[in-house]
């Protein structure tokens, strides 16, 4: 008595296995009761609400951090502007002082020359 190869035997075995598996999972994991389903939806809503709140807090933190950085940059730029302005004023003062000093020296030379010429006469 020889057994012949039956191509549908494999298919039958896999179909039987699939049916058995589905029966097992149906028993092991019954569909949720309406109460469980309601609780799941409630938890899902809470999870979504909590995630949105976390994202909102994170966005506020980020905005504060950026505002602080912007403020620091503005302070630094203000210091630079003040420094440049002081430098410009210093140069301007030096120019005007130089002109005044030139004027004083010229007056001194004129006085000295007039005194010398007075002494000669």
N, CA, C and O atoms as a printed pandas DataFrame, in Angstrom:
     atom_number atom_name residue_name chain_id  residue_number  x_coord  y_coord  z_coord
0              1         N          UNK        A               1    0.850   -1.169    0.000
1              2        CA          UNK        A               1    0.000    0.000    0.000
2              3         C          UNK        A               1    0.893    1.229    0.000
3              4         O          UNK        A               1    1.534    1.545    1.002
4              5         N          UNK        A               2    0.927    1.898   -1.103
5              6        CA          UNK        A               2    1.771    3.084   -1.222
6              7         C          UNK        A               2    0.910    4.323   -1.115
7              8         O          UNK        A               2   -0.221    4.369   -1.598
8              9         N          UNK        A               3    1.483    5.336   -0.460
9             10        CA          UNK        A               3    0.736    6.598   -0.335
10            11         C          UNK        A               3    1.131    7.504   -1.481
11            12         O          UNK        A               3    2.310    7.717   -1.762
12            13         N          UNK        A               4    0.153    8.008   -2.104
13            14        CA          UNK        A               4    0.409    8.934   -3.205
14            15         C          UNK        A               4    0.431   10.371   -2.679
15            16         O          UNK        A               4   -0.139   10.693   -1.636
16            17         N          UNK        A               5    1.113   11.212   -3.448
17            18        CA          UNK        A               5    1.215   12.638   -3.073
18            19         C          UNK        A               5   -0.128   13.307   -3.334
19            20         O          UNK        A               5   -0.648   13.250   -4.449
20            21         N          UNK        A               6   -0.675   13.925   -2.336
21            22        CA          UNK        A               6   -1.949   14.621   -2.465
22            23         C          UNK        A               6   -1.676   16.120   -2.302
23            24         O          UNK        A               6   -1.420   16.589   -1.193
24            25         N          UNK        A               7   -1.732   16.879   -3.424
25            26        CA          UNK        A               7   -1.411   18.322   -3.340
26            27         C          UNK        A               7   -2.363   19.098   -2.453
27            28         O          UNK        A               7   -1.967   20.117   -1.887
28            29         N          UNK        A               8   -3.597   18.658   -2.311
29            30        CA          UNK        A               8   -4.549   19.427   -1.494
30            31         C          UNK        A               8   -4.386   19.138   -0.011
31            32         O          UNK        A               8   -4.998   19.811    0.818
32            33         N          UNK        A               9   -3.570   18.147    0.339
33            34        CA          UNK        A               9   -3.398   17.813    1.751
34            35         C          UNK        A               9   -2.758   18.963    2.513
35            36         O          UNK        A               9   -3.171   19.269    3.631
36            37         N          UNK        A              10   -1.755   19.602    1.922
37            38        CA          UNK        A              10   -1.102   20.740    2.567
38            39         C          UNK        A              10   -2.063   21.885    2.757
39            40         O          UNK        A              10   -2.080   22.536    3.802
40            41         N          UNK        A              11   -2.866   22.128    1.733
41            42        CA          UNK        A              11   -3.842   23.212    1.806
42            43         C          UNK        A              11   -4.864   22.916    2.889
43            44         O          UNK        A              11   -5.247   23.804    3.650
44            45         N          UNK        A              12   -5.307   21.660    2.958
45            46        CA          UNK        A              12   -6.284   21.289    3.986
46            47         C          UNK        A              12   -5.695   21.484    5.374
47            48         O          UNK        A              12   -6.361   22.006    6.268
48            49         N          UNK        A              13   -4.443   21.065    5.557
49            50        CA          UNK        A              13   -3.802   21.184    6.865
50            51         C          UNK        A              13   -3.686   22.647    7.268
51            52         O          UNK        A              13   -3.961   23.000    8.415
52            53         N          UNK        A              14   -3.280   23.499    6.333
53            54        CA          UNK        A              14   -3.126   24.917    6.679
54            55         C          UNK        A              14   -4.492   25.543    6.958
55            56         O          UNK        A              14   -4.606   26.412    7.822
56            57         N          UNK        A              15   -5.539   25.107    6.229
57            58        CA          UNK        A              15   -6.886   25.634    6.478
58            59         C          UNK        A              15   -7.346   25.212    7.869
59            60         O          UNK        A              15   -7.906   26.018    8.612
60            61         N          UNK        A              16   -7.108   23.943    8.224
61            62        CA          UNK        A              16   -7.486   23.459    9.551
62            63         C          UNK        A              16   -6.746   24.233   10.629
63            64         O          UNK        A              16   -7.324   24.592   11.655
64            65         N          UNK        A              17   -5.458   24.491   10.391
65            66        CA          UNK        A              17   -4.654   25.241   11.372
66            67         C          UNK        A              17   -5.207   26.650   11.534
67            68         O          UNK        A              17   -5.329   27.149   12.652
68            69         N          UNK        A              18   -5.542   27.294   10.414
69            70        CA          UNK        A              18   -6.066   28.661   10.464
70            71         C          UNK        A              18   -7.381   28.697   11.231
71            72         O          UNK        A              18   -7.614   29.602   12.033
72            73         N          UNK        A              19   -8.237   27.714   10.985
73            74        CA          UNK        A              19   -9.520   27.674   11.702
74            75         C          UNK        A              19   -9.299   27.480   13.190
75            76         O          UNK        A              19   -9.935   28.135   14.015
76            77         N          UNK        A              20   -8.385   26.568   13.524
77            78        CA          UNK        A              20   -8.111   26.307   14.937
78            79         C          UNK        A              20   -7.522   27.554   15.602
79            80         O          UNK        A              20   -7.880   27.898   16.728
80            81         N          UNK        A              21   -6.637   28.207   14.904
81            82        CA          UNK        A              21   -6.020   29.419   15.452
82            83         C          UNK        A              21   -7.066   30.494   15.676
83            84         O          UNK        A              21   -7.071   31.149   16.718
84            85         N          UNK        A              22   -7.952   30.680   14.709
85            86        CA          UNK        A              22   -8.962   31.727   14.860
86            87         C          UNK        A              22   -9.901   31.396   16.015
87            88         O          UNK        A              22  -10.317   32.297   16.744
88            89         N          UNK        A              23  -10.251   30.090   16.199
89            90        CA          UNK        A              23  -11.098   29.693   17.332
90            91         C          UNK        A              23  -10.375   29.992   18.651
91            92         O          UNK        A              23  -10.965   30.520   19.593
92            93         N          UNK        A              24   -9.081   29.641   18.695
93            94        CA          UNK        A              24   -8.306   29.857   19.914
94            95         C          UNK        A              24   -8.255   31.348   20.260
95            96         O          UNK        A              24   -8.494   31.729   21.406
96            97         N          UNK        A              25   -7.943   32.196   19.263
97            98        CA          UNK        A              25   -7.839   33.641   19.518
98            99         C          UNK        A              25   -9.183   34.252   19.858
99           100         O          UNK        A              25   -9.253   35.205   20.634
100          101         N          UNK        A              26  -10.268   33.707   19.279
101          102        CA          UNK        A              26  -11.596   34.215   19.604
102          103         C          UNK        A              26  -11.926   33.929   21.061
103          104         O          UNK        A              26  -12.545   34.747   21.740
104          105         N          UNK        A              27  -11.506   32.756   21.536
105          106        CA          UNK        A              27  -11.745   32.432   22.944
106          107         C          UNK        A              27  -10.806   33.207   23.857
107          108         O          UNK        A              27  -11.221   33.704   24.904
108          109         N          UNK        A              28   -9.536   33.309   23.458
109          110        CA          UNK        A              28   -8.542   33.974   24.300
110          111         C          UNK        A              28   -8.771   35.481   24.374
111          112         O          UNK        A              28   -8.572   36.099   25.419
112          113         N          UNK        A              29   -9.187   36.058   23.262
113          114        CA          UNK        A              29   -9.402   37.514   23.193
114          115         C          UNK        A              29  -10.820   37.800   22.710
115          116         O          UNK        A              29  -11.031   38.092   21.532
116          117         N          UNK        A              30  -11.791   37.716   23.616
117          118        CA          UNK        A              30  -13.170   37.974   23.193
118          119         C          UNK        A              30  -13.325   39.455   22.812
119          120         O          UNK        A              30  -12.532   40.291   23.247
120          121         N          UNK        A              31  -14.327   39.777   22.013
121          122        CA          UNK        A              31  -14.526   41.189   21.653
122          123         C          UNK        A              31  -14.831   41.994   22.911
123          124         O          UNK        A              31  -15.468   41.485   23.834
124          125         N          UNK        A              32  -14.384   43.235   22.954
125          126        CA          UNK        A              32  -14.577   44.021   24.174
126          127         C          UNK        A              32  -16.053   44.277   24.444
127          128         O          UNK        A              32  -16.867   44.417   23.532
128          129         N          UNK        A              33  -16.360   44.333   25.719
129          130        CA          UNK        A              33  -17.744   44.639   26.091
130          131         C          UNK        A              33  -17.970   46.123   25.824
131          132         O          UNK        A              33  -17.011   46.887   25.707
132          133         N          UNK        A              34  -19.240   46.537   25.728
133          134        CA          UNK        A              34  -19.513   47.969   25.505
134          135         C          UNK        A              34  -18.849   48.847   26.576
135          136         O          UNK        A              34  -18.409   49.960   26.290
136          137         N          UNK        A              35  -18.784   48.338   27.801
137          138        CA          UNK        A              35  -18.166   49.097   28.886
138          139         C          UNK        A              35  -16.668   49.260   28.619
139          140         O          UNK        A              35  -16.118   50.352   28.759
140          141         N          UNK        A              36  -16.014   48.155   28.231
141          142        CA          UNK        A              36  -14.579   48.200   27.934
142          143         C          UNK        A              36  -14.308   49.122   26.745
143          144         O          UNK        A              36  -13.341   49.884   26.739
144          145         N          UNK        A              37  -15.179   49.037   25.742
145          146        CA          UNK        A              37  -15.018   49.886   24.550
146          147         C          UNK        A              37  -15.131   51.365   24.932
147          148         O          UNK        A              37  -14.362   52.201   24.457
148          149         N          UNK        A              38  -16.093   51.670   25.789
149          150        CA          UNK        A              38  -16.283   53.054   26.244
150          151         C          UNK        A              38  -15.048   53.527   27.020
151          152         O          UNK        A              38  -14.591   54.656   26.841
152          153         N          UNK        A              39  -14.508   52.653   27.887
153          154        CA          UNK        A              39  -13.325   53.002   28.660
154          155         C          UNK        A              39  -12.122   53.228   27.745
155          156         O          UNK        A              39  -11.330   54.146   27.959
156          157         N          UNK        A              40  -11.994   52.374   26.719
157          158        CA          UNK        A              40  -10.885   52.519   25.762
158          159         C          UNK        A              40  -10.971   53.865   25.049
159          160         O          UNK        A              40   -9.970   54.569   24.912
160          161         N          UNK        A              41  -12.179   54.219   24.594
161          162        CA          UNK        A              41  -12.364   55.508   23.911
162          163         C          UNK        A              41  -12.038   56.667   24.855
163          164         O          UNK        A              41  -11.407   57.649   24.464
164          165         N          UNK        A              42  -12.485   56.529   26.111
165          166        CA          UNK        A              42  -12.228   57.564   27.108
166          167         C          UNK        A              42  -10.715   57.730   27.317
167          168         O          UNK        A              42  -10.203   58.849   27.348
168          169         N          UNK        A              43  -10.009   56.597   27.459
169          170        CA          UNK        A              43   -8.545   56.639   27.644
170          171         C          UNK        A              43   -7.865   57.247   26.434
171          172         O          UNK        A              43   -6.915   58.020   26.561
172          173         N          UNK        A              44   -8.358   56.892   25.267
173          174        CA          UNK        A              44   -7.784   57.424   24.024
174          175         C          UNK        A              44   -7.937   58.943   23.987
175          176         O          UNK        A              44   -6.999   59.662   23.644
176          177         N          UNK        A              45   -9.140   59.427   24.345
177          178        CA          UNK        A              45   -9.383   60.873   24.357
178          179         C          UNK        A              45   -8.461   61.559   25.358
179          180         O          UNK        A              45   -7.887   62.610   25.071
180          181         N          UNK        A              46   -8.328   60.951   26.540
181          182        CA          UNK        A              46   -7.445   61.525   27.561
182          183         C          UNK        A              46   -6.003   61.555   27.083
183          184         O          UNK        A              46   -5.280   62.522   27.323
184          185         N          UNK        A              47   -5.592   60.494   26.409
185          186        CA          UNK        A              47   -4.227   60.431   25.889
186          187         C          UNK        A              47   -4.001   61.547   24.885
187          188         O          UNK        A              47   -2.974   62.225   24.916
188          189         N          UNK        A              48   -4.960   61.731   24.001
189          190        CA          UNK        A              48   -4.850   62.789   22.986
190          191         C          UNK        A              48   -4.807   64.153   23.671
191          192         O          UNK        A              48   -3.994   65.008   23.318
192          193         N          UNK        A              49   -5.688   64.351   24.654
193          194        CA          UNK        A              49   -5.739   65.632   25.368
194          195         C          UNK        A              49   -4.409   65.896   26.083
195          196         O          UNK        A              49   -3.885   67.009   26.054
196          197         N          UNK        A              50   -3.880   64.861   26.720
197          198        CA          UNK        A              50   -2.606   65.010   27.442
198          199         C          UNK        A              50   -1.476   65.318   26.469
199          200         O          UNK        A              50   -0.624   66.157   26.762
200          201         N          UNK        A              51   -1.455   64.657   25.317
201          202        CA          UNK        A              51   -0.400   64.906   24.326
202          203         C          UNK        A              51   -0.467   66.348   23.830
203          204         O          UNK        A              51    0.557   67.019   23.705
204          205         N          UNK        A              52   -1.689   66.818   23.547
205          206        CA          UNK        A              52   -1.838   68.206   23.090
206          207         C          UNK        A              52   -1.353   69.186   24.154
207          208         O          UNK        A              52   -0.694   70.178   23.843
208          209         N          UNK        A              53   -1.685   68.898   25.417
209          210        CA          UNK        A              53   -1.251   69.783   26.510
210          211         C          UNK        A              53    0.268   69.781   26.616
211          212         O          UNK        A              53    0.879   70.834   26.804
212          213         N          UNK        A              54    0.888   68.598   26.495
213          214        CA          UNK        A              54    2.357   68.504   26.543
214          215         C          UNK        A              54    2.976   69.308   25.409
215          216         O          UNK        A              54    3.935   70.052   25.612
216          217         N          UNK        A              55    2.416   69.149   24.209
217          218        CA          UNK        A              55    2.951   69.877   23.045
218          219         C          UNK        A              55    2.808   71.380   23.242
219          220         O          UNK        A              55    3.697   72.153   22.884
220          221         N          UNK        A              56    1.677   71.784   23.816
221          222        CA          UNK        A              56    1.450   73.210   24.049
222          223         C          UNK        A              56    2.471   73.759   25.050
223          224         O          UNK        A              56    3.040   74.831   24.842
224          225         N          UNK        A              57    2.697   73.010   26.145
225          226        CA          UNK        A              57    3.689   73.446   27.138
226          227         C          UNK        A              57    5.079   73.508   26.521
227          228         O          UNK        A              57    5.848   74.430   26.795
228          229         N          UNK        A              58    5.395   72.525   25.689
229          230        CA          UNK        A              58    6.709   72.510   25.033
230          231         C          UNK        A              58    6.846   73.726   24.106
231          232         O          UNK        A              58    7.906   74.350   24.044
232          233         N          UNK        A              59    5.766   74.053   23.389
233          234        CA          UNK        A              59    5.801   75.208   22.489
234          235         C          UNK        A              59    5.997   76.504   23.277
235          236         O          UNK        A              59    6.736   77.392   22.852
236          237         N          UNK        A              60    5.332   76.601   24.424
237          238        CA          UNK        A              60    5.478   77.804   25.264
238          239         C          UNK        A              60    6.910   77.906   25.781
239          240         O          UNK        A              60    7.510   78.981   25.772
240          241         N          UNK        A              61    7.457   76.760   26.236
241          242        CA          UNK        A              61    8.852   76.756   26.716
242          243         C          UNK        A              61    9.801   77.210   25.619
243          244         O          UNK        A              61   10.700   78.019   25.849
244          245         N          UNK        A              62    9.585   76.671   24.413
245          246        CA          UNK        A              62   10.444   77.016   23.276
246          247         C          UNK        A              62   10.331   78.506   22.950
247          248         O          UNK        A              62   11.330   79.168   22.673
248          249         N          UNK        A              63    9.100   79.022   22.989
249          250        CA          UNK        A              63    8.894   80.450   22.693
250          251         C          UNK        A              63    9.609   81.318   23.727
251          252         O          UNK        A              63   10.218   82.330   23.379
252          253         N          UNK        A              64    9.534   80.918   25.007
253          254        CA          UNK        A              64   10.218   81.681   26.062
254          255         C          UNK        A              64   11.725   81.640   25.849
255          256         O          UNK        A              64   12.414   82.649   25.998
256          257         N          UNK        A              65   12.228   80.451   25.495
257          258        CA          UNK        A              65   13.666   80.294   25.273
258          259         C          UNK        A              65   14.120   81.192   24.118
259          260         O          UNK        A              65   15.141   81.873   24.210
260          261         N          UNK        A              66   13.339   81.180   23.027
261          262        CA          UNK        A              66   13.689   82.012   21.873
262          263         C          UNK        A              66   13.612   83.499   22.223
263          264         O          UNK        A              66   14.449   84.290   21.785
264          265         N          UNK        A              67   12.604   83.874   23.013
265          266        CA          UNK        A              67   12.470   85.280   23.413
266          267         C          UNK        A              67   13.674   85.709   24.247
267          268         O          UNK        A              67   14.197   86.811   24.079
268          269         N          UNK        A              68   14.107   84.825   25.147
269          270        CA          UNK        A              68   15.269   85.135   25.981
270          271         C          UNK        A              68   16.518   85.294   25.117
271          272         O          UNK        A              68   17.310   86.215   25.314
272          273         N          UNK        A              69   16.682   84.377   24.150
273          274        CA          UNK        A              69   17.841   84.461   23.248
274          275         C          UNK        A              69   17.792   85.765   22.453
275          276         O          UNK        A              69   18.804   86.449   22.302
276          277         N          UNK        A              70   16.601   86.102   21.945
277          278        CA          UNK        A              70   16.438   87.332   21.160
278          279         C          UNK        A              70   16.806   88.535   22.011
279          280         O          UNK        A              70   17.469   89.460   21.541
280          281         N          UNK        A              71   16.368   88.519   23.285
281          282        CA          UNK        A              71   16.664   89.613   24.206
282          283         C          UNK        A              71   18.178   89.746   24.419
283          284         O          UNK        A              71   18.717   90.853   24.430
284          285         N          UNK        A              72   18.852   88.610   24.585
285          286        CA          UNK        A              72   20.298   88.634   24.775
286          287         C          UNK        A              72   20.996   89.190   23.536
287          288         O          UNK        A              72   21.932   89.982   23.644
288          289         N          UNK        A              73   20.531   88.768   22.356
289          290        CA          UNK        A              73   21.122   89.268   21.111
290          291         C          UNK        A              73   20.917   90.779   21.011
291          292         O          UNK        A              73   21.825   91.514   20.621
292          293         N          UNK        A              74   19.712   91.233   21.370
293          294        CA          UNK        A              74   19.438   92.677   21.329
294          295         C          UNK        A              74   20.351   93.436   22.292
295          296         O          UNK        A              74   20.847   94.513   21.961
296          297         N          UNK        A              75   20.576   92.866   23.501
297          298        CA          UNK        A              75   21.479   93.512   24.468
298          299         C          UNK        A              75   22.880   93.632   23.887
299          300         O          UNK        A              75   23.516   94.682   23.976
300          301         N          UNK        A              76   23.355   92.537   23.290
301          302        CA          UNK        A              76   24.703   92.532   22.710
302          303         C          UNK        A              76   24.792   93.569   21.598
303          304         O          UNK        A              76   25.762   94.322   21.519
304          305         N          UNK        A              77   23.764   93.606   20.730
305          306        CA          UNK        A              77   23.766   94.580   19.633
306          307         C          UNK        A              77   23.719   96.008   20.188
307          308         O          UNK        A              77   24.382   96.898   19.654
308          309         N          UNK        A              78   22.948   96.232   21.247
309          310        CA          UNK        A              78   22.877   97.568   21.849
310          311         C          UNK        A              78   24.248   97.975   22.390
311          312         O          UNK        A              78   24.676   99.118   22.233
312          313         N          UNK        A              79   24.931   97.015   23.032
313          314        CA          UNK        A              79   26.280   97.297   23.542
314          315         C          UNK        A              79   27.215   97.656   22.395
315          316         O          UNK        A              79   27.999   98.600   22.492
316          317         N          UNK        A              80   27.125   96.891   21.302
317          318        CA          UNK        A              80   27.981   97.176   20.138
318          319         C          UNK        A              80   27.703   98.568   19.601
319          320         O          UNK        A              80   28.623   99.330   19.305
320          321         N          UNK        A              81   26.399   98.893   19.478
321          322        CA          UNK        A              81   26.040  100.222   18.970
322          323         C          UNK        A              81   26.569  101.311   19.890
323          324         O          UNK        A              81   27.087  102.325   19.423
324          325         N          UNK        A              82   26.439  101.104   21.207
325          326        CA          UNK        A              82   26.919  102.097   22.172
326          327         C          UNK        A              82   28.430  102.262   22.058
327          328         O          UNK        A              82   28.951  103.376   22.112
328          329         N          UNK        A              83   29.126  101.136   21.899
329          330        CA          UNK        A              83   30.582  101.176   21.756
330          331         C          UNK        A              83   30.974  101.952   20.504
331          332         O          UNK        A              83   31.854  102.812   20.539
332          333         N          UNK        A              84   30.301  101.631   19.388
333          334        CA          UNK        A              84   30.600  102.324   18.131
334          335         C          UNK        A              84   30.311  103.813   18.245
335          336         O          UNK        A              84   31.073  104.639   17.744
336          337         N          UNK        A              85   29.199  104.157   18.912
337          338        CA          UNK        A              85   28.834  105.558   19.094
338          339         C          UNK        A              85   29.888  106.268   19.944
339          340         O          UNK        A              85   30.287  107.392   19.643
340          341         N          UNK        A              86   30.331  105.595   21.008
341          342        CA          UNK        A              86   31.367  106.184   21.870
342          343         C          UNK        A              86   32.649  106.394   21.080
343          344         O          UNK        A              86   33.311  107.424   21.208
344          345         N          UNK        A              87   32.986  105.415   20.270
345          346        CA          UNK        A              87   34.192  105.520   19.440
346          347         C          UNK        A              87   34.078  106.708   18.484
347          348         O          UNK        A              87   35.013  107.494   18.330
348          349         N          UNK        A              88   32.909  106.820   17.844
349          350        CA          UNK        A              88   32.680  107.910   16.896
350          351         C          UNK        A              88   32.769  109.267   17.603
351          352         O          UNK        A              88   33.376  110.209   17.093
352          353         N          UNK        A              89   32.149  109.346   18.791
353          354        CA          UNK        A              89   32.201  110.601   19.550
354          355         C          UNK        A              89   33.632  110.929   19.960
355          356         O          UNK        A              89   34.051  112.086   19.929
356          357         N          UNK        A              90   34.369  109.900   20.342
357          358        CA          UNK        A              90   35.762  110.092   20.756
358          359         C          UNK        A              90   36.577  110.661   19.590
359          360         O          UNK        A              90   37.344  111.609   19.759
360          361         N          UNK        A              91   36.397  110.065   18.402
361          362        CA          UNK        A              91   37.118  110.539   17.217
362          363         C          UNK        A              91   36.714  111.977   16.920
363          364         O          UNK        A              91   37.559  112.818   16.613
364          365         N          UNK        A              92   35.406  112.256   17.016
365          366        CA          UNK        A              92   34.905  113.603   16.747
366          367         C          UNK        A              92   35.498  114.593   17.750
367          368         O          UNK        A              92   35.918  115.688   17.378
368          369         N          UNK        A              93   35.528  114.197   19.025
369          370        CA          UNK        A              93   36.101  115.062   20.063
370          371         C          UNK        A              93   37.570  115.319   19.767
371          372         O          UNK        A              93   38.048  116.446   19.893
372          373         N          UNK        A              94   38.288  114.262   19.372
373          374        CA          UNK        A              94   39.708  114.411   19.079
374          375         C          UNK        A              94   39.901  115.409   17.941
375          376         O          UNK        A              94   40.807  116.242   17.976
376          377         N          UNK        A              95   39.041  115.313   16.937
377          378        CA          UNK        A              95   39.154  116.254   15.807
378          379         C          UNK        A              95   38.942  117.682   16.278
379          380         O          UNK        A              95   39.721  118.576   15.948
380          381         N          UNK        A              96   37.872  117.895   17.061
381          382        CA          UNK        A              96   37.589  119.266   17.518
382          383         C          UNK        A              96   38.679  119.735   18.475
383          384         O          UNK        A              96   39.089  120.895   18.433
384          385         N          UNK        A              97   39.148  118.832   19.339
385          386        CA          UNK        A              97   40.233  119.215   20.247
386          387         C          UNK        A              97   41.481  119.587   19.461
387          388         O          UNK        A              97   42.182  120.538   19.807
388          389         N          UNK        A              98   41.753  118.846   18.419
389          390        CA          UNK        A              98   42.923  119.131   17.604
390          391         C          UNK        A              98   42.787  120.522   16.991
391          392         O          UNK        A              98   43.751  121.287   16.963
392          393         N          UNK        A              99   41.611  120.844   16.509
393          394        CA          UNK        A              99   41.399  122.162   15.914
394          395         C          UNK        A              99   41.594  123.251   16.975
395          396         O          UNK        A              99   42.207  124.284   16.705
396          397         N          UNK        A             100   41.073  123.016   18.170
397          398        CA          UNK        A             100   41.234  124.001   19.247
398          399         C          UNK        A             100   42.715  124.142   19.620
399          400         O          UNK        A             100   43.218  125.250   19.807
400          401         N          UNK        A             101   43.393  123.006   19.724
401          402        CA          UNK        A             101   44.809  123.045   20.077
402          403         C          UNK        A             101   45.606  123.787   19.006
403          404         O          UNK        A             101   46.499  124.574   19.316
404          405         N          UNK        A             102   45.271  123.525   17.742
405          406        CA          UNK        A             102   45.961  124.243   16.646
406          407         C          UNK        A             102   45.744  125.740   16.807
407          408         O          UNK        A             102   46.664  126.543   16.656
408          409         N          UNK        A             103   44.492  126.094   17.121
409          410        CA          UNK        A             103   44.173  127.513   17.291
410          411         C          UNK        A             103   44.993  128.100   18.452
411          412         O          UNK        A             103   45.540  129.195   18.327
412          413         N          UNK        A             104   45.079  127.397   19.551
413          414        CA          UNK        A             104   45.859  127.877   20.707
414          415         C          UNK        A             104   47.334  128.010   20.351
415          416         O          UNK        A             104   47.974  129.006   20.688
416          417         N          UNK        A             105   47.866  127.006   19.672
417          418        CA          UNK        A             105   49.286  127.072   19.300
418          419         C          UNK        A             105   49.538  128.261   18.375
419          420         O          UNK        A             105   50.532  128.975   18.515
420          421         N          UNK        A             106   48.613  128.461   17.420
421          422        CA          UNK        A             106   48.783  129.596   16.500
422          423         C          UNK        A             106   48.771  130.915   17.286
423          424         O          UNK        A             106   49.584  131.806   17.041
424          425         N          UNK        A             107   47.829  131.016   18.238
425          426        CA          UNK        A             107   47.775  132.230   19.063
426          427         C          UNK        A             107   49.076  132.410   19.856
427          428         O          UNK        A             107   49.605  133.516   19.969
428          429         N          UNK        A             108   49.579  131.290   20.404
429          430        CA          UNK        A             108   50.833  131.373   21.152
430          431         C          UNK        A             108   51.976  131.837   20.256
431          432         O          UNK        A             108   52.801  132.659   20.656
432          433         N          UNK        A             109   52.013  131.292   19.024
433          434        CA          UNK        A             109   53.085  131.702   18.086
434          435         C          UNK        A             109   52.963  133.178   17.764
435          436         O          UNK        A             109   53.964  133.893   17.719
436          437         N          UNK        A             110   51.731  133.638   17.540
437          438        CA          UNK        A             110   51.533  135.062   17.220
438          439         C          UNK        A             110   52.001  135.914   18.405
439          440         O          UNK        A             110   52.698  136.909   18.206
440          441         N          UNK        A             111   51.629  135.539   19.631
441          442        CA          UNK        A             111   52.045  136.283   20.825
442          443         C          UNK        A             111   53.575  136.307   20.959
443          444         O          UNK        A             111   54.194  137.339   21.218
444          445         N          UNK        A             112   54.148  135.105   20.767
445          446        CA          UNK        A             112   55.610  135.012   20.888
446          447         C          UNK        A             112   56.283  135.885   19.825
447          448         O          UNK        A             112   57.283  136.551   20.091
448          449         N          UNK        A             113   55.712  135.867   18.616
449          450        CA          UNK        A             113   56.307  136.669   17.530
450          451         C          UNK        A             113   56.167  138.153   17.837
451          452         O          UNK        A             113   57.101  138.927   17.629
452          453         N          UNK        A             114   55.014  138.541   18.325
453          454        CA          UNK        A             114   54.818  139.973   18.638
454          455         C          UNK        A             114   55.726  140.383   19.784
455          456         O          UNK        A             114   56.268  141.488   19.773
456          457         N          UNK        A             115   55.902  139.519   20.766
457          458        CA          UNK        A             115   56.805  139.831   21.880
458          459         C          UNK        A             115   58.245  139.947   21.384
459          460         O          UNK        A             115   58.988  140.844   21.783
460          461         N          UNK        A             116   58.619  139.018   20.506
461          462        CA          UNK        A             116   59.994  139.072   19.973
462          463         C          UNK        A             116   60.185  140.335   19.175
463          464         O          UNK        A             116   61.216  140.998   19.283
464          465         N          UNK        A             117   59.177  140.676   18.358
465          466        CA          UNK        A             117   59.338  141.884   17.543
466          467         C          UNK        A             117   59.325  143.115   18.434
467          468         O          UNK        A             117   60.001  144.094   18.118
468          469         N          UNK        A             118   58.568  143.104   19.553
469          470        CA          UNK        A             118   58.567  144.210   20.481
470          471         C          UNK        A             118   59.936  144.364   21.138
471          472         O          UNK        A             118   60.412  145.478   21.360
472          473         N          UNK        A             119   60.555  143.237   21.441
473          474        CA          UNK        A             119   61.875  143.286   22.067
474          475         C          UNK        A             119   62.916  143.838   21.102
475          476         O          UNK        A             119   63.835  144.550   21.506
476          477         N          UNK        A             120   62.761  143.500   19.809
477          478        CA          UNK        A             120   63.726  143.963   18.835
478          479         C          UNK        A             120   63.632  145.475   18.649
479          480         O          UNK        A             120   64.647  146.118   18.383
480          481         N          UNK        A             121   62.502  146.030   18.775
481          482        CA          UNK        A             121   62.353  147.475   18.499
482          483         C          UNK        A             121   62.683  148.329   19.639
483          484         O          UNK        A             121   62.599  149.553   19.538
